[in-house]
Amino acid sequence: MSAERPEFPVTDAVRAALAVTLRGVQELLPQAEWERKLARSAANGQPLRIKLGLDPTAPDIHLGHTVVLNKMRQLQDLGHQVIFLIGDFTSLIGDPSGRNSTRPALTPEQIKANAETYYRQASLVLDPARTEIRYNSEWSEPLGAAGLIQLSAKYTVARMLERDDFTKRFQSQTPISVHEFLYPLMQGYDSVALKSDLELGGTDQKFNLLMGRHLQQEYGQEPQCILTMPLLEGLDGVEKMSKSKNNYIGITEPANTMFAKVLSISDTLMWRWFELLSFESMERIGQRRAEVEAGANPKEAKVALATEITARFHGKAAAEAALQDFELRARGGIPDDIPSITLSGEMGIGALLKAAGLVASGSEGLRLVEGGGVRIDGTVISDKALRVQPGTFVLQVGKRKFARVTLS
């Protein structure tokens, strides 16, 4: 930043805001500049403009996606203006970040449908009344061919190839389409159009975020700071949360399922999730951790985390009901809201489990019987050759799957 800019006092409130900003982040660059922006905002009462750009490439959000949204909400609660930018124009290009091949572009219809669903789900984290929603087609389409040429002149091919994924693809002779170079330029131009003070993104977005700083300087603006958030480990505690790895929690999953999945994570992973997903203060989280290290049952802390996350997406009443349901199941009780199924005639236990929708195949059902994971009316079934006679009973697989079955 220019030396001519006046310095503003770094008060305790500014230091507290900086601490909120730094919580759980991977990088904040440059941190000194962001502190100065916070101090200026505190002194003149002008909120800072904080941008998060998301391409609606898929309609659904899982908890891993909310890590960045949580940070936006924390900064929103400090009084700053958050901008939820929907990349309807950049989605037509396809973000090459982390890709070893050209990303297929979406149709305008797909983009529109995904964007509507994405923002509706993101609004479960952000305060919609205080969120500015923008679409980058607003300024990207009017740019036109001449404007795009002028924009492209502000960055070199050599610097573009410094980007890690482009470098690897170039060295391996994997094709790179010219239009892929336009993506970071257009994302950077978004920051110019919005005059953003801070842009957030995942760790894989660092090159694109820095492009925003570069282009703002080229256009005579004060450069934005950039903040990257780490990738959230999934339920397995190893791989990043991903639908393809089936280690995720979707934010639209039923409350009972969400609650039980959070409780299934390891005691070690729990603290990572507290830091990145909870809105509790770091002081309170530190107290919880100290209590556990002193001998308290970690389940109490995990229940608090599961309750908070479930309440965020389903409401407090649903979270409390999910806790009651979980405790009932843990005691071997039968929930009230289990599906009822009517089938005909006596059936072998494996076929019955499949017909009731509790297993994917009869052979899987027989393996569970062999392992002691199947119950009828609370009694463990161990006979794989069992043929179940007509009647009404509760069929249970493991601790969470139930069906009330009537064999006529």
N, C-alpha and C positions, 0 to 999 in steps of 0.2 A: 504494500500500500504506500501511497505517496507520503513523503515526510511533511507536505504542506497540510495534510488533514489534521484537524485538531484532535488532541487526545482527550478522552473522557474518563472520569474516575471509575476504577474497578471496585465496586462496592461489594458487600457481602451478598447482596441479591444477585449480582452479576456472577460471583463465584459459584453460588448455588445453581444458577442457570447453566453454567459451564459444566458443573458436576452432572446435572441431568442430561446434558448433551453427550457427555463422555460415557455414560453408563452403557456397558455392553458393546461399545463400538469396536470395530476393527481399526479404523483410521479416521482421524479428523485432520484435514489439511487445508490451509495451515492453521494450527490451533490458535496461534497468537492473533491472527487476523479475525478469527471467529470471536475471540474474547473482546477484541476492539469493537466488532459489530454489536455484540451484546451490550457493551458499555455505552455505545452511542444510542442504541435503542432505549436503554433504561433512562438515559439523560434527556432525550427529546420526545419520548413517548411514542415513537414511530415503530410499529411492529415490523419485524424482519420478514422477508418473503422466502418461504421454504418450499422447495419444489420436489415432488416425487413423480417421475414419469413412468407409466406402466403401459406396455403394449398388451392389449387384450387378446393374447394368443390362445388362451384357454378360459373357459367360463367359470371354473371353480377355484376356490382358495383353500389352502390348508394352513395349519398353524405356522409352518415354515415361512409362508408368504407374509404372515402378520408381524414378523420381527421388525421389518422396516416400517410398517403401518403403526406399530406400537410406538416407535420412536417419533413418528410424525405426531401422534396423539400427545405424547409427553411435551413436545415443543409447542403444540397447539394450546395445551393447558397453561403454558407459560405466557400466553397472550399473543403469540406470533401468528402470522397469516400463512396457513398451509395451502398449497396448491396441488390438487390431485389432477395430474395431467394425463389424459388418455391419448395414447399415441395412435390415433386412427390413421394418420398419414404415414408414420414410420412403420406401422404394421404392414403396409403395402410393400415395404422394402424387405423387412425381416431382419431382426437383430442377429448379426453374426457372432456375438459374444460367446466364447466358449465352444464354438462350433468347429467341426473339422470338415464341414461341407456347407454348401449354400442352403440357407433355411427357406423352406417353401413359403411363399407369400400367401396371405389370407385374402379372401374375397371381401369386398366392402360389407356384404351381408353378414358374413361370419364375424367381422370386426364389430359391427353394430350390436349384434346379439350378445357377443362376449362382453362388450363394454358395459352394457346395461346390467348384466348379471354381476360382473366384477365390482362395479361401484356399489351396487346394492349390498353385496357382502362386505366390501371394505367399510361401508357406513356403520357396520356393527362395531368397528374399532374407532374410526374417526367420528367427530361431531359434525354431522351433515350441515347444521346451521352455521358452522364457522369454517366450512371448507369451500374453497374456490375451485370449481370444476372447469377445466379447459380442455379443448381438443386441439392438437397441434396442426390439424388441417387448416385451422383458422388463419395462420400466417404462412404455413408452408405452401399451400396451393397458390396464393397470390404472388409468391416469390417468383414463379415463372421460370422459364429457361434462362433468361438473362440474369436474373437474381441468383439462380443456382450456379451459373458459371462464375459469377463474382464471388459467391461463397466458397466455391471449390478452390479459388485462387488464394485463399487465406491459409491453406495447409498443403504441405508437400507430400508426395508419394513416399519419399524416404522415411518421413516421420510416421506416416500411416503404417508402414511395414514394420515399425518398431513394436507395434502391438503384437502381443504374444501369439494369439491364435492365427493372425495373418502371417507372422513369421514362420510358424510351424507348417502352415499350408503351402507357403511359397517354397520352403526348403524341401518339402515332400512332393512338390509338383502337383499338389491338389489344386484344382481350379479355384480361382477367386474372381467372382464377377465384379465388374467395375461399379455396378450399382451398390455393392456392399460397402464401398468406401464412402458412399453418401450417408450411410446410417449414422456413424458417429458425428458427421458434420451436421446433419439435421437435428440430432439430439442436442448437440452443442448450441445450435441456433435457437432451440427452444428456450435456453437460458437467457439468450439475448432478448428474445421477444417478451419474456416474462420478467426480465430484470431481477432474477433470483439472487438472493443473498447466500443461500445454502441449497445444495442439491444432495439428495440421499439416493443410495442404491446398494446393491449387493457388492461383494468383493469382486465379482466378475465384471462390474461396470466401471471400474476405476478409470480406464482409458477414456471412455465416453464422458465421464464426469469432468475429467481434466480438460477435455475438448471444450466444454462449456466455459471454463475459466479462460482458455486461450481466445476463444471467439469473442467473449465479452470485452477483453482487452483490445482486440482488433477493432471492435466497434466503439471504443472509447468509454466503456462502462467499467465500474468497479467490479473486479472479478469475484465470482462466488467462491465460497469455501465448499469443500466436498466432504461427505461423511459416508463411510461404507460400513455396513453391518455384516457380521459373520453369518454363515449358513447354519441353520439349526439342525442338530442331529435328530434323527427320527426315533421311533420307539425302541429300536435296537441299540441306540446309544453309540453307533459306529458310523453308519452312512448318513448323508444328509437326508432330511425328510423329503420323500418323493413318492408319488402315487405308483410309479413303475416299480419301486422297491417294496411297496406295500407296508411301509413303516410310518404312515402318515395318520394325522387326525384331520379330517375335513371339517371346516367350521360350520357346515350345515348338517353334520351327522347328528343323529338323535342324542338328546342330553344324556341318557343313561349310557350310551356307547362311548360318548366323549369322556364322561366322568371315569368310567372303568378303564379306558385306555390310558388316561393320565396316571391313574393309580398303578398301572402296570409297568411304568418306567422304573429304572434302577434308582436306588437312593443317591448314587453319585450324579446321575444325569439330572436328577431333580433340581439341584442347585443351578445348573446351567439354564434350565427352563425357567426357574425363578427369575434369574437375571434378565433373560431376554423376553419372557412372555408376561411376567407379573407386573402390576403397577404398584406393588408395595415398595416402600422406600428400601434402599440398600441397608439402612440401619436396622429395619425390622427383619429383613432377610438374614442379616448378620446375627441378630438375636436368635432367630429360629435355628440357624446352623450351630451356634454355640450351645443351645439347649440340647440339640441332638448329640453333639460331641460330648456333652456332659452326661449322656445316658438316656435322654428322652427318646421315646419311640418315634422314628422318622415318619411313620405313617400319618401322625397328626399333621406334620408339615405338608405332606403330600396331599392329604385330604383338603387342606386349606388352598393349595395350588389348584387342585381339581375343581374345587367349588368356585374359585375366582374365575377360572377359564370358562367353565360351563355357564356360569351366571352371565358372563360377558356376551355370550352368543345365544343364550336361551332364557335368561332372566333368573332372578334369585329363587323364585318358587320352584322352577324346574331343576335348579342345581340342588336344592334341599331334597326334592323328591328323588333325584338321582342318588344322593348319598343314602337315603333310606332304603332304596332298592338294592344298592350295593351291599349294605350291611345285612339286609334280609338274605341275600344270596350267600353271603359269607357264612351265615349261620345255618345254611342248608335249607332256608325257607324258599317258598315258591312265590314269585311275583304275581301281582293281580292281573297285569296286562299281557298275558302270554297268548299266542295265537291258538285258536281252536280248529281242529282238523277232523273231518269225518272220512273214514276209509271203509272198504268192504272186505269182510272175511278175515280169517286168521292170516297172519303174515310172519315170515321169518324176521328176526330182529334186525338184520342188516338192511333188508328191503324196507322194513318199517321206518327205520331211521332216515333213509333216503326219501321215502314218500312223505315223511313229515317235514322235510326240508331242513333237517338238522345236520346232515352230512352231504357231501357232494356225490358219494357213491356208496353202494352196499359194502364194497370191500373196505372202504374207510371206516364205515360203521362197525364192521367186525373187528377191525384193529383196535378201535376204541373200546369195544366190549372186552377184548383180551387184556387191554391195559387198565380195566376197572373204571373207565370214564363214562359209563352209561348207567342210568338209574330209571327204574319204573316205580312211581309213587314213593321215591326216596330210597328204594332198595337197590343196591348195586347188582347189576346183571353180569354174570361171568360166563354163561353158556352161549357160545357162538351159534349153536344149533337150535336155540330156543325159538319156538313158534308161539307167537303171542295170540291168545284167544280173544274173541269178541268181548267188548266191554269199554268203559271209559276210564282213562288213567292219565297221569302226567308223565311224559317222557322227557328225560333230562340228559343233556350231553355236556360234560364239564361243569363249570360253575355258572355259565352265562346263558346257555341255550335251553329253552323249554318249549314244549308244545303240549296242549291238552288234546289228547287223541281219543276219538270214538271209533272203535271197530264194530261195525254192524253185522 
